[in-house]
Amino acid sequence: MDYRKNFIKVISELSGESVYEIKNKLKGKKILDIIERPNSIFENEEVVKKMKLLKSTITMYNVLDTIREPVVKIKSVSMAKKYHKAILKCEKEKELFVATFLDTNQNVIATEIMFEGTTNETMVYPKEILKKALATHCTDVIFAHNHPGKSNEPSYADNMITQKLVNILQPLDIKVKDHIIIGENCSYSFAQHDLIKGKDGIANYEAVYLDDELEESESWENER
């Protein structure tokens, strides 16, 4: 089966544009840009909306395919990576900062896209995260964000916001379990690299700009 040909044919039917038109628009671009970066392919706003809806549907499918259970339980670094990769891997046009709130049994209470940015940065507001954490009555939280088309290595700002959130949440008995970065083809775990430290200063609620400058175990306790 010619998947590329069939994919373009399906997109043609969804968009109302001919296969010939779509092939011309793909010159010098990747075929997956149709889903990942629809604004770079289509001029028609209605078509872009359809492609974004398709992307959202694919993301929901990826998440459901990853968990396959009515109650989502995240008990390991590898599961945290899989879960947040399913949420973030289709997003190539902007950075998203996600928070997943857990109960004492590591069940997911809620997963929220807290902030949206540009292709290489986003603003994170700790006060908003604190409000949501208190509203969910969580005991643990996992943060995640994507680096669209970039390395999965954490930047200075990534490290700074992680420690800032620890300083804010730890006195309230809310543990920052991990911070996952989803790169182009790989992911990075702060916990796995021993970068989730204890409280080391006073709580600071100032917003932080995140920018891109700058074999796993199955348990949180033994991932290193």
N, CA, C and O of each residue as an XYZ file, in Angstrom:
896
protein
N       0.848     -1.202      0.000
C       0.000      0.000      0.000
C       0.880      1.247      0.000
O       1.857      1.329      0.744
N       0.526      2.207     -0.834
C       1.250      3.468     -0.885
C       0.605      4.416      0.124
O      -0.357      5.115     -0.195
N       1.149      4.434      1.358
C       0.545      5.210      2.431
C       0.621      6.714      2.173
O      -0.298      7.459      2.514
N       1.716      7.148      1.573
C       1.862      8.569      1.276
C       0.767      9.022      0.299
O       0.114     10.045      0.506
N       0.588      8.241     -0.759
C      -0.416      8.576     -1.772
C      -1.818      8.578     -1.162
O      -2.611      9.484     -1.416
N      -2.117      7.557     -0.357
C      -3.435      7.459      0.259
C      -3.670      8.559      1.288
O      -4.784      9.062      1.434
N      -2.606      8.924      1.997
C      -2.720      9.993      2.990
C      -3.086     11.313      2.308
O      -3.984     12.024      2.758
N      -2.388     11.628      1.231
C      -2.667     12.863      0.488
C      -4.086     12.835     -0.079
O      -4.771     13.857     -0.114
N      -4.513     11.664     -0.519
C      -5.870     11.534     -1.051
C      -6.919     11.818      0.021
O      -7.916     12.490     -0.243
N      -6.692     11.303      1.233
C      -7.619     11.550      2.338
C      -7.638     13.033      2.688
O      -8.703     13.610      2.907
N      -6.452     13.652      2.740
C      -6.372     15.076      3.050
C      -7.078     15.896      1.976
O      -7.706     16.913      2.271
N      -6.971     15.449      0.745
C      -7.657     16.132     -0.352
C      -9.168     16.102     -0.129
O      -9.847     17.110     -0.326
N      -9.684     14.965      0.276
C     -11.121     14.831      0.521
C     -11.563     15.695      1.704
O     -12.639     16.292      1.674
N     -10.729     15.760      2.743
C     -11.075     16.544      3.923
C     -10.979     18.041      3.662
O     -11.790     18.821      4.162
N      -9.983     18.435      2.873
C      -9.727     19.861      2.665
C     -10.505     20.459      1.501
O     -10.748     21.665      1.457
N     -10.893     19.607      0.561
C     -11.550     20.108     -0.637
C     -10.578     20.592     -1.692
O     -10.988     21.110     -2.730
N      -9.283     20.424     -1.429
C      -8.262     20.807     -2.395
C      -7.820     19.562     -3.162
O      -7.852     18.451     -2.633
N      -7.415     19.758     -4.395
C      -7.043     18.615     -5.228
C      -5.718     18.012     -4.779
O      -4.905     18.667     -4.127
N      -5.524     16.753     -5.142
C      -4.260     16.077     -4.850
C      -3.103     16.844     -5.477
O      -2.040     16.982     -4.871
N      -3.314     17.342     -6.689
C      -2.277     18.114     -7.381
C      -1.903     19.367     -6.590
O      -0.722     19.683     -6.444
N      -2.913     20.081     -6.079
C      -2.654     21.300     -5.304
C      -1.862     20.976     -4.035
O      -0.921     21.688     -3.683
N      -2.245     19.914     -3.363
C      -1.567     19.548     -2.113
C      -0.125     19.139     -2.381
O       0.770     19.513     -1.623
N       0.112     18.385     -3.436
C       1.479     17.982     -3.777
C       2.348     19.202     -4.061
O       3.513     19.241     -3.666
N       1.787     20.192     -4.742
C       2.540     21.417     -5.017
C       2.882     22.157     -3.726
O       3.981     22.693     -3.585
N       1.938     22.184     -2.788
C       2.161     22.871     -1.520
C       3.190     22.156     -0.646
O       3.802     22.761      0.234
N       3.371     20.862     -0.903
C       4.315     20.077     -0.112
C       5.747     20.165     -0.620
O       6.653     19.620      0.009
N       5.972     20.837     -1.741
C       7.330     20.953     -2.276
C       8.231     21.669     -1.272
O       7.946     22.790     -0.849
N       9.316     21.003     -0.904
C      10.249     21.566      0.072
C       9.809     21.392      1.507
O      10.448     21.912      2.421
N       8.715     20.660      1.718
C       8.204     20.440      3.065
C       8.033     18.945      3.340
O       8.125     18.121      2.430
N       7.787     18.617      4.585
C       7.524     17.237      4.972
C       6.035     16.962      4.895
O       5.220     17.842      5.171
N       5.683     15.747      4.521
C       4.270     15.403      4.395
C       3.526     15.549      5.723
O       2.343     15.889      5.737
N       4.219     15.292      6.845
C       3.560     15.408      8.143
C       3.314     16.849      8.558
O       2.597     17.105      9.526
N       3.911     17.799      7.825
C       3.619     19.207      8.095
C       2.137     19.508      7.895
O       1.616     20.471      8.459
N       1.464     18.696      7.104
C       0.020     18.868      6.893
C      -0.716     18.826      8.228
O      -1.650     19.596      8.451
N      -0.295     17.926      9.114
C      -0.919     17.787     10.427
C      -0.195     18.627     11.466
O      -0.825     19.304     12.280
N       1.129     18.580     11.434
C       1.915     19.217     12.488
C       2.022     20.728     12.324
O       2.056     21.459     13.314
N       2.076     21.197     11.091
C       2.220     22.637     10.820
C       1.266     23.059      9.697
O       1.720     23.521      8.651
N      -0.034     22.907      9.898
C      -0.989     23.192      8.817
C      -0.942     24.629      8.307
O      -1.247     24.890      7.144
N      -0.555     25.565      9.187
C      -0.470     26.965      8.764
C       0.604     27.186      7.703
O       0.550     28.158      6.950
N       1.580     26.279      7.648
C       2.653     26.423      6.660
C       2.272     25.813      5.311
O       2.993     25.975      4.327
N       1.139     25.112      5.269
C       0.705     24.432      4.038
C      -0.515     25.098      3.416
O      -0.556     25.331      2.208
N      -1.496     25.399      4.238
C      -2.777     25.882      3.719
C      -2.991     27.361      4.050
O      -2.639     27.830      5.132
N      -3.579     28.081      3.089
C      -3.914     29.486      3.306
C      -5.339     29.644      3.830
O      -5.636     30.579      4.573
N      -6.213     28.725      3.439
C      -7.622     28.794      3.815
C      -7.785     28.477      5.310
O      -7.400     27.400      5.763
N      -8.356     29.419      6.068
C      -8.489     29.255      7.511
C      -9.376     28.071      7.884
O      -9.128     27.403      8.888
N     -10.401     27.809      7.089
C     -11.289     26.688      7.374
C     -10.562     25.355      7.223
O     -10.785     24.421      7.994
N      -9.696     25.281      6.225
C      -8.909     24.061      6.026
C      -7.927     23.886      7.183
O      -7.743     22.775      7.679
N      -7.297     24.980      7.611
C      -6.372     24.917      8.749
C      -7.109     24.427      9.994
O      -6.579     23.609     10.747
N      -8.312     24.916     10.211
C      -9.119     24.464     11.357
C      -9.382     22.962     11.288
O      -9.310     22.264     12.300
N      -9.688     22.473     10.086
C      -9.942     21.040      9.912
C      -8.693     20.226     10.232
O      -8.777     19.177     10.871
N      -7.538     20.711      9.789
C      -6.291     19.984     10.052
C      -5.952     19.994     11.541
O      -5.439     19.010     12.074
N      -6.240     21.110     12.205
C      -5.995     21.177     13.645
C      -6.959     20.266     14.404
O      -6.589     19.662     15.411
N      -8.184     20.172     13.920
C      -9.141     19.240     14.520
C      -8.681     17.804     14.322
O      -8.823     16.968     15.214
N      -8.132     17.527     13.154
C      -7.598     16.196     12.886
C      -6.420     15.904     13.808
O      -6.283     14.793     14.321
N      -5.568     16.913     14.016
C      -4.424     16.745     14.921
C      -4.897     16.466     16.339
O      -4.342     15.601     17.018
N      -5.918     17.189     16.795
C      -6.468     16.964     18.129
C      -7.033     15.551     18.264
O      -6.888     14.908     19.304
N      -7.676     15.082     17.202
C      -8.236     13.726     17.207
C      -7.123     12.686     17.301
O      -7.237     11.708     18.041
N      -6.048     12.903     16.549
C      -4.909     11.984     16.599
C      -4.290     11.975     17.993
O      -3.920     10.918     18.504
N      -4.178     13.157     18.610
C      -3.621     13.246     19.962
C      -4.483     12.478     20.958
O      -3.964     11.736     21.792
N      -5.799     12.659     20.869
C      -6.700     11.934     21.768
C      -6.576     10.429     21.567
O      -6.589      9.663     22.531
N      -6.456     10.009     20.310
C      -6.272      8.587     20.028
C      -4.967      8.094     20.650
O      -4.939      7.033     21.272
N      -3.886      8.858     20.485
C      -2.582      8.461     21.031
C      -2.648      8.281     22.540
O      -2.098      7.324     23.084
N      -3.330      9.216     23.219
C      -3.449      9.121     24.676
C      -4.272      7.904     25.068
O      -3.874      7.143     25.950
N      -5.410      7.715     24.425
C      -6.263      6.567     24.742
C      -5.566      5.242     24.445
O      -5.735      4.263     25.173
N      -4.780      5.223     23.367
C      -4.045      4.012     23.010
C      -2.937      3.727     24.016
O      -2.579      2.571     24.238
N      -2.394      4.781     24.626
C      -1.326      4.620     25.615
C      -1.862      4.092     26.935
O      -1.244      3.224     27.551
N      -3.003      4.605     27.376
C      -3.493      4.225     28.702
C      -4.360      2.973     28.679
O      -4.161      2.075     29.498
N      -5.312      2.897     27.762
C      -6.194      1.742     27.597
C      -6.886      1.295     28.891
O      -7.315      0.147     29.004
N      -6.990      2.197     29.851
C      -7.683      1.895     31.104
C      -8.558      3.088     31.462
O      -8.224      4.223     31.123
N      -9.686      2.842     32.150
C     -10.552      3.966     32.538
C      -9.897      4.910     33.532
O     -10.172      6.110     33.532
N      -9.016      4.358     34.391
C      -8.272      5.176     35.349
C      -6.805      5.163     34.954
O      -6.197      4.098     34.851
N      -6.233      6.341     34.731
C      -4.830      6.438     34.318
C      -3.954      6.458     35.554
O      -4.150      7.275     36.454
N      -2.986      5.554     35.593
C      -2.046      5.466     36.714
C      -0.632      5.645     36.167
O      -0.225      4.934     35.248
N       0.111      6.586     36.727
C       1.489      6.823     36.288
C       2.424      6.482     37.445
O       2.569      7.253     38.393
N       3.056      5.309     37.350
C       3.884      4.823     38.449
C       5.356      4.715     38.092
O       6.145      4.218     38.896
N       5.742      5.165     36.915
C       7.139      5.048     36.509
C       7.523      6.172     35.564
O       6.670      6.846     34.988
N       8.816      6.355     35.420
C       9.338      7.351     34.483
C       8.921      7.008     33.064
O       8.510      7.887     32.306
N       9.023      5.748     32.702
C       8.705      5.353     31.327
C       7.239      5.617     31.015
O       6.910      6.043     29.908
N       6.338      5.365     31.995
C       4.922      5.642     31.768
C       4.680      7.139     31.669
O       3.869      7.583     30.857
N       5.372      7.918     32.483
C       5.239      9.377     32.429
C       5.656      9.896     31.055
O       5.010     10.780     30.493
N       6.735      9.341     30.523
C       7.206      9.752     29.199
C       6.196      9.374     28.116
O       5.856     10.188     27.258
N       5.727      8.138     28.168
C       4.770      7.674     27.152
C       3.496      8.517     27.172
O       2.990      8.922     26.125
N       2.993      8.773     28.360
C       1.737      9.508     28.514
C       1.856     10.928     27.967
O       0.997     11.387     27.214
N       2.927     11.618     28.352
C       3.073     13.010     27.923
C       3.554     13.127     26.475
O       3.283     14.127     25.809
N       4.256     12.124     25.996
C       4.606     12.115     24.571
C       3.350     11.996     23.719
O       3.230     12.645     22.681
N       2.416     11.161     24.166
C       1.152     11.007     23.432
C       0.411     12.331     23.340
O      -0.243     12.614     22.337
N       0.513     13.140     24.386
C      -0.172     14.431     24.419
C       0.541     15.467     23.560
O      -0.108     16.281     22.902
N       1.869     15.442     23.560
C       2.638     16.551     22.987
C       3.306     16.285     21.646
O       3.722     17.233     20.980
N       3.424     15.026     21.225
C       4.273     14.738     20.068
C       3.753     15.311     18.755
O       4.543     15.528     17.836
N       2.457     15.562     18.637
C       1.916     16.108     17.386
C       2.058     17.620     17.290
O       1.862     18.198     16.221
N       2.398     18.264     18.406
C       2.453     19.729     18.404
C       3.842     20.212     17.997
O       4.800     20.085     18.759
N       3.941     20.767     16.790
C       5.213     21.242     16.255
C       5.228     22.751     16.020
O       6.264     23.312     15.663
N       4.085     23.410     16.217
C       3.998     24.840     15.918
C       4.219     25.733     17.138
O       4.520     26.918     16.995
N       4.069     25.167     18.337
C       4.229     25.990     19.535
C       4.567     25.119     20.734
O       4.306     23.916     20.749
N       5.152     25.755     21.730
C       5.438     25.062     22.981
C       4.177     25.026     23.843
O       3.448     26.012     23.952
N       3.943     23.870     24.449
C       2.847     23.704     25.396
C       3.434     23.277     26.737
O       4.333     22.438     26.785
N       2.934     23.842     27.811
C       3.366     23.448     29.154
C       2.194     22.747     29.826
O       1.127     23.330     30.018
N       2.415     21.486     30.180
C       1.355     20.615     30.694
C       1.621     20.272     32.154
O       2.768     20.089     32.561
N       0.562     20.187     32.928
C       0.661     19.713     34.307
C      -0.297     18.547     34.500
O      -1.475     18.631     34.153
N       0.221     17.459     35.056
C      -0.597     16.287     35.371
C      -0.630     16.119     36.882
O       0.408     15.945     37.520
N      -1.826     16.174     37.447
C      -2.012     16.134     38.896
C      -2.409     14.721     39.326
O      -3.318     14.123     38.750
N      -1.719     14.191     40.347
C      -1.899     12.808     40.785
C      -2.381     12.739     42.229
O      -2.115     13.634     43.031
N      -3.102     11.647     42.547
C      -3.487     11.417     43.943
C      -2.445     10.537     44.615
O      -1.394     10.263     44.035
N      -2.729     10.094     45.832
C      -1.749      9.323     46.601
C      -1.429      7.967     45.980
O      -0.381      7.386     46.259
N      -2.328      7.464     45.139
C      -2.108      6.181     44.468
C      -1.533      6.342     43.065
O      -1.488      5.384     42.293
N      -1.097      7.544     42.743
C      -0.516      7.858     41.434
C      -1.531      7.794     40.294
O      -1.162      7.661     39.127
N      -2.816      7.890     40.647
C      -3.853      7.997     39.631
C      -3.933      9.437     39.137
O      -3.792     10.374     39.924
N      -4.155      9.613     37.852
C      -4.265     10.951     37.286
C      -5.616     11.551     37.660
O      -6.668     11.005     37.326
N      -5.569     12.680     38.356
C      -6.794     13.420     38.679
C      -7.194     14.284     37.484
O      -8.359     14.338     37.091
N      -6.184     14.960     36.919
C      -6.430     15.835     35.777
C      -5.115     16.109     35.064
O      -4.053     16.138     35.687
N      -5.195     16.307     33.764
C      -4.061     16.764     32.969
C      -4.508     18.015     32.227
O      -5.505     18.003     31.506
N      -3.758     19.089     32.415
C      -4.145     20.375     31.839
C      -3.009     20.967     31.019
O      -1.850     20.939     31.433
N      -3.353     21.506     29.845
C      -2.400     22.347     29.119
C      -2.487     23.714     29.782
O      -3.441     24.461     29.564
N      -1.495     24.030     30.586
C      -1.547     25.242     31.394
C      -1.203     26.498     30.591
O      -1.813     27.552     30.775
N      -0.206     26.369     29.688
C       0.253     27.544     28.958
C       0.656     27.167     27.539
O       1.151     26.067     27.292
N       0.436     28.096     26.605
C       0.841     27.927     25.217
C       1.761     29.070     24.826
O       1.560     30.211     25.241
N       2.780     28.755     24.020
C       3.727     29.783     23.620
C       3.949     29.815     22.124
O       3.036     29.568     21.336
N       5.189     30.127     21.745
C       5.578     30.158     20.338
C       6.360     28.890     20.029
O       6.337     27.942     20.814
N       7.044     28.863     18.907
C       7.795     27.659     18.529
C       8.988     27.399     19.439
O       9.458     26.264     19.518
N       9.490     28.421     20.126
C      10.680     28.182     20.940
C      10.609     28.761     22.352
O      11.616     28.780     23.060
N       9.432     29.232     22.768
C       9.334     29.713     24.141
C       7.881     29.788     24.589
O       6.957     29.874     23.780
N       7.716     29.754     25.900
C       6.386     29.944     26.483
C       6.554     30.558     27.862
O       7.585     30.374     28.508
N       5.561     31.274     28.303
C       5.596     31.892     29.629
C       4.855     31.004     30.615
O       3.732     30.573     30.351
N       5.484     30.732     31.748
C       4.885     29.886     32.782
C       4.597     30.737     34.010
O       5.475     31.434     34.519
N       3.351     30.670     34.477
C       2.906     31.444     35.637
C       2.679     30.505     36.822
O       1.664     29.810     36.872
N       3.610     30.477     37.772
C       3.490     29.557     38.915
C       2.196     29.702     39.708
O       1.667     28.711     40.212
N       1.675     30.933     39.827
C       0.432     31.117     40.593
C      -0.723     30.317     40.008
O      -1.539     29.766     40.746
N      -0.793     30.254     38.678
C      -1.875     29.509     38.032
C      -1.748     28.011     38.301
O      -2.744     27.315     38.496
N      -0.502     27.528     38.309
C      -0.264     26.109     38.609
C      -0.654     25.812     40.057
O      -1.280     24.790     40.338
N      -0.283     26.706     40.970
C      -0.633     26.523     42.378
C      -2.148     26.476     42.560
O      -2.654     25.623     43.290
N      -2.877     27.378     41.910
C      -4.342     27.398     42.005
C      -4.931     26.066     41.557
O      -5.811     25.511     42.215
N      -4.437     25.560     40.431
C      -4.961     24.308     39.895
C      -4.603     23.134     40.795
O      -5.425     22.244     41.012
N      -3.384     23.125     41.320
C      -2.958     22.042     42.206
C      -3.831     21.990     43.457
O      -4.233     20.910     43.888
N      -4.123     23.139     44.034
C      -4.971     23.185     45.234
C      -6.402     22.776     44.910
O      -7.062     22.120     45.717
N      -6.881     23.160     43.734
C      -8.251     22.823     43.341
C      -8.433     21.324     43.126
O      -9.519     20.791     43.353
N      -7.373     20.643     42.689
C      -7.482     19.199     42.426
C      -7.223     18.357     43.671
O      -7.482     17.154     43.666
N      -6.708     18.982     44.751
C      -6.360     18.264     45.983
C      -5.331     17.158     45.688
O      -5.393     16.072     46.263
N      -4.406     17.450     44.802
C      -3.396     16.445     44.426
C      -2.317     16.321     45.493
O      -2.139     17.209     46.327
N      -1.602     15.202     45.447
C      -0.445     15.005     46.326
C       0.862     15.038     45.536
O       1.933     15.249     46.104
N       0.764     14.829     44.226
C       1.930     14.830     43.352
C       1.574     15.505     42.034
O       0.407     15.579     41.647
N       2.604     15.992     41.356
C       2.367     16.606     40.051
C       3.554     16.314     39.138
O       4.705     16.292     39.573
N       3.248     16.092     37.879
C       4.272     15.921     36.848
C       4.097     17.049     35.839
O       2.991     17.306     35.363
N       5.192     17.711     35.523
C       5.149     18.754     34.504
C       5.760     18.216     33.214
O       6.614     17.329     33.238
N       5.318     18.757     32.112
C       5.875     18.353     30.816
C       5.715     19.501     29.837
O       4.738     20.248     29.893
N       6.673     19.635     28.948
C       6.516     20.572     27.843
C       7.317     20.072     26.655
O       8.205     19.231     26.796
N       6.994     20.594     25.492
C       7.657     20.140     24.266
C       8.660     21.169     23.777
O       8.537     22.363     24.047
N       9.652     20.681     23.056
C      10.593     21.512     22.318
C      10.351     21.222     20.836
O      10.953     20.296     20.293
N       9.497     21.979     20.178
C       9.147     21.674     18.781
C      10.361     21.679     17.850
O      10.999     22.711     17.643
N      10.663     20.511     17.298
C      11.755     20.406     16.341
C      13.120     20.649     16.931
O      14.082     20.877     16.197
N      13.223     20.605     18.259
C      14.482     20.927     18.917
C      14.968     19.750     19.751
O      14.337     18.694     19.801
N      16.111     19.962     20.409
C      16.673     18.973     21.312
C      15.760     18.801     22.517
O      14.967     19.683     22.846
N      15.885     17.658     23.165
C      15.115     17.434     24.382
C      15.897     17.861     25.625
O      15.415     17.681     26.743
N      17.088     18.420     25.451
C      17.907     18.829     26.594
C      17.266     20.037     27.290
O      16.790     20.953     26.620
N      17.250     20.044     28.624
C      16.645     21.166     29.346
C      17.489     22.430     29.250
O      18.718     22.374     29.285
N      16.824     23.556     29.131
C      17.508     24.848     29.117
C      17.678     25.335     30.552
O      17.172     24.721     31.491
N      18.390     26.438     30.708
C      18.556     27.053     32.030
C      17.183     27.403     32.610
O      16.923     27.177     33.792
N      16.298     27.963     31.755
C      14.955     28.345     32.212
C      14.136     27.125     32.622
O      13.343     27.204     33.560
N      14.317     25.996     31.931
C      13.613     24.759     32.295
C      13.997     24.327     33.706
O      13.142     23.951     34.507
N      15.287     24.383     33.996
C      15.767     24.026     35.328
C      15.247     25.004     36.379
O      14.860     24.606     37.478
N      15.245     26.289     36.024
C      14.825     27.319     36.969
C      13.357     27.175     37.339
O      13.010     27.255     38.517
N      12.472     26.961     36.334
C      11.047     26.866     36.642
C      10.750     25.595     37.435
O       9.859     25.588     38.285
N      11.490     24.523     37.163
C      11.277     23.278     37.909
C      11.571     23.481     39.387
O      10.785     23.079     40.245
N      12.722     24.116     39.686
C      13.075     24.360     41.085
C      12.115     25.352     41.733
O      11.765     25.209     42.904
N      11.692     26.350     40.977
C      10.745     27.329     41.509
C       9.431     26.658     41.907
O       8.861     26.973     42.951
N       8.952     25.731     41.072
C       7.701     25.027     41.372
C       7.858     24.097     42.567
O       6.921     23.931     43.347
N       9.029     23.492     42.719
C       9.309     22.679     43.909
C       9.232     23.559     45.152
O       8.620     23.175     46.149
N       9.849     24.735     45.097
C       9.861     25.643     46.246
C       8.454     26.090     46.643
O       8.180     26.313     47.822
N       7.569     26.220     45.663
C       6.200     26.656     45.925
C       5.328     25.520     46.447
O       4.544     25.710     47.376
N       5.465     24.345     45.850
C       4.538     23.246     46.142
C       4.968     22.373     47.325
O       4.109     21.859     48.042
N       6.263     22.194     47.544
C       6.723     21.291     48.598
C       6.224     21.689     49.989
O       5.830     20.806     50.751
N       6.220     22.971     50.357
C       5.702     23.333     51.696
C       4.229     22.990     51.885
O       3.745     22.931     53.016
N       3.512     22.762     50.781
C       2.099     22.385     50.840
C       1.917     20.872     50.723
O       0.806     20.388     50.505
N       3.012     20.133     50.870
C       3.001     18.668     50.779
C       2.551     18.172     49.408
O       1.908     17.129     49.293
N       2.895     18.927     48.383
C       2.665     18.500     47.004
C       4.036     18.256     46.369
O       4.855     19.169     46.255
N       4.266     17.023     45.965
C       5.578     16.641     45.443
C       5.646     16.802     43.929
O       4.769     16.332     43.204
N       6.691     17.469     43.463
C       6.965     17.517     42.023
C       7.656     16.214     41.660
O       8.828     16.006     41.973
N       6.917     15.348     41.001
C       7.399     13.992     40.713
C       8.411     13.986     39.578
O       9.401     13.257     39.624
N       8.158     14.805     38.555
C       9.049     14.814     37.391
C       8.716     16.014     36.515
O       7.659     16.633     36.641
N       9.636     16.313     35.642
C       9.420     17.294     34.570
C       9.934     16.627     33.299
O      11.124     16.337     33.179
N       9.043     16.389     32.367
C       9.363     15.680     31.132
C       9.466     16.687     29.981
O       8.613     17.562     29.824
N      10.523     16.544     29.186
C      10.662     17.354     27.975
C      10.539     16.429     26.773
O      11.254     15.433     26.663
N       9.627     16.769     25.877
C       9.417     15.979     24.668
C      10.091     16.693     23.507
O       9.678     17.783     23.111
N      11.149     16.059     22.956
C      11.857     16.619     21.815
C      11.342     16.043     20.511
O      10.266     15.448     20.465
N      12.115     16.224     19.454
C      11.681     15.772     18.127
C      11.503     14.258     18.082
O      10.479     13.763     17.612
N      12.503     13.522     18.573
C      12.428     12.060     18.498
C      12.727     11.378     19.823
O      12.893     10.159     19.869
N      12.799     12.150     20.900
C      13.162     11.552     22.180
C      12.580     12.391     23.312
O      11.997     13.451     23.084
N      12.747     11.900     24.530
C      12.213     12.605     25.694
C      13.246     12.613     26.814
O      14.173     11.803     26.830
N      13.069     13.535     27.743
C      14.027     13.742     28.830
C      13.271     13.818     30.147
O      12.259     14.511     30.245
N      13.757     13.110     31.157
C      13.140     13.102     32.480
C      14.073     13.753     33.500
O      15.214     13.323     33.667
N      13.587     14.789     34.179
C      14.377     15.416     35.242
C      14.640     14.424     36.366
O      15.750     14.369     36.897
N      13.623     13.633     36.737
C      13.783     12.663     37.825
C      14.842     11.623     37.476
O      15.649     11.235     38.320
N      14.830     11.183     36.236
C      15.780     10.162     35.803
C      17.218     10.681     35.857
O      18.156      9.904     36.035
N      17.384     11.985     35.705
C      18.717     12.597     35.758
C      18.996     13.255     37.114
O      19.915     14.063     37.250
N      18.183     12.890     38.111
C      18.386     13.360     39.489
C      18.357     14.884     39.586
O      19.144     15.484     40.318
N      17.439     15.504     38.839
C      17.349     16.967     38.825
C      16.143     17.506     39.586
O      15.905     18.714     39.598
N      15.380     16.612     40.222
C      14.283     17.065     41.075
C      14.827     17.128     42.494
O      14.926     16.113     43.184
N      15.176     18.329     42.915
C      15.764     18.522     44.239
C      14.700     18.973     45.231
O      13.562     19.259     44.858
N      15.090     19.032     46.498
C      14.180     19.535     47.511
C      14.127     21.054     47.482
O      14.831     21.699     46.706
N      13.291     21.610     48.329
C      13.144     23.059     48.426
C      14.501     23.682     48.772
O      15.178     23.231     49.696
N      14.892     24.722     48.023
C      16.200     25.336     48.279
C      16.117     26.850     48.431
O      17.135     27.538     48.347
N      14.914     27.372     48.653
C      14.774     28.819     48.815
C      13.335     29.183     49.080
O      12.470     28.313     49.187
N      13.082     30.478     49.187
C      11.717     30.934     49.438
C      10.874     30.818     48.175
O      11.400     30.824     47.063
N       9.571     30.712     48.357
C       8.666     30.626     47.222
C       8.685     31.940     46.440
O       8.546     33.023     47.008
N       8.858     31.816     45.132
C       8.907     32.980     44.242
C       7.876     32.747     43.143
O       7.959     31.768     42.401
N       6.897     33.659     43.044
C       5.769     33.440     42.138
C       5.909     34.173     40.807
O       4.961     34.201     40.022
N       7.068     34.767     40.539
C       7.243     35.486     39.281
C       7.201     34.517     38.098
O       7.700     33.395     38.173
N       6.590     34.984     37.001
C       6.513     34.158     35.790
C       7.906     33.946     35.206
O       8.815     34.749     35.416
N       8.052     32.851     34.469
C       9.335     32.503     33.853
C       9.127     32.200     32.381
O       8.202     31.478     32.009
N      10.002     32.760     31.540
C      10.011     32.406     30.128
C      10.782     31.106     29.959
O      11.944     31.020     30.357
N      10.154     30.100     29.378
C      10.885     28.899     28.990
C      11.304     29.077     27.542
O      10.486     29.409     26.683
N      12.587     28.855     27.277
C      13.042     28.884     25.884
C      13.968     27.714     25.653
O      14.316     26.991     26.586
N      14.369     27.527     24.398
C      15.126     26.335     24.031
C      16.635     26.562     23.999
O      17.359     25.714     23.476
N      17.143     27.692     24.546
C      18.583     27.923     24.560
C      19.205     26.947     25.544
O      18.834     26.174     26.427
N      19.768     27.151     25.255
C      20.405     26.031     25.904
C      19.848     24.720     25.327
O      20.260     23.638     25.744
N      18.554      3.760     28.998
C      17.645      2.637     29.031
C      16.942      2.723     30.377
O      17.609      2.685     31.412
N      15.595      2.840     30.399
C      14.821      3.270     31.543
C      14.329      2.139     32.450
O      14.077      1.018     32.008
N      14.202      2.485     33.746
C      13.645      1.532     34.713
C      12.132      1.704     34.806
O      11.586      2.675     34.281
N      11.468      0.794     35.453
C      10.013      0.846     35.550
C       9.539      1.359     36.898
O       8.362      1.203     37.221
N      10.406      1.966     37.698
C       9.931      2.507     38.966
C      10.538      3.879     39.194
O      11.621      4.183     38.694
N       9.822      4.712     39.960
C      10.316      6.068     40.254
C      11.551      5.999     41.147
O      12.452      6.830     41.029
N      11.592      5.027     42.023
C      12.683      4.970     43.001
C      13.988      4.456     42.427
O      15.059      4.753     42.956
N      13.911      3.676     41.333
C      15.113      3.005     40.834
C      15.426      3.331     39.393
O      15.955      2.490     38.666
N      15.103      4.555     38.964
C      15.289      4.859     37.563
C      16.722      5.187     37.175
O      17.033      5.233     35.985
N      17.601      5.414     38.139
C      18.965      5.833     37.800
C      19.916      4.646     37.783
O      21.106      4.812     37.517
